[in-house]
Amino acid sequence: MPAGSDEVDRIVDSWLRERPDLDFSPLQVLSRVARLSRHLDRARRTAFSRSDLDSWEFDVLSALRRAGTPYQLSPKALLLQTLVSSGTMTNRIDRLVERGLVERRTDPNDGRGILVQMTGQGLTRVDAAITRLVDAEAEILAALPARDRERLAALLRKLSLGFD
């Protein structure tokens, strides 16, 4: 393989030799995205585990953190942000309550409703996890200058708009 080539180049070159009738340009992009995704998953698992969180716990706590003070949302709002079923969210809230990372509170605007509020311990964990995650992701992207990162982000945004 020539200098600057990667494993995807080797795979595509082999396919081109065997199947020159096909356009392998999608593999040039998406195989790299898939490989980078595995590195990102590993970095995320490490960042979360170092903060004693599972990825689903981080998802719920980060939704609460992004809500701002007092770091509370309704279960329905959490559902919309984390894209899980109602039963799954109830289970997740129960487990986070058991761990002391969130509390259920009566909604002052609706006596029948509840709000999920992050505790101080939850705040400490999610802040540590996001700091570790941003550091790990910056390391993954360190080979790209800021301008290239911005361009890549814009291209990926354009591609993902069809799925969101």
Secondary structure, 3 states (H helix, E strand, C coil): CCCCCCHHHHHHHHHHHHCCCCCCHHHHHHHHHHHHHHHHHHHHHHHHHHCCCCHHHHHHHHHHHHCCCCCEECHHHHHHHHCCCHHHHHHHHHHHHHCCCEEEEEECCEEEEEEEEECHHHHHHHHHHHHHHHHHHHHHCCCCCHHHHHHHHHHHHHHHCCCC
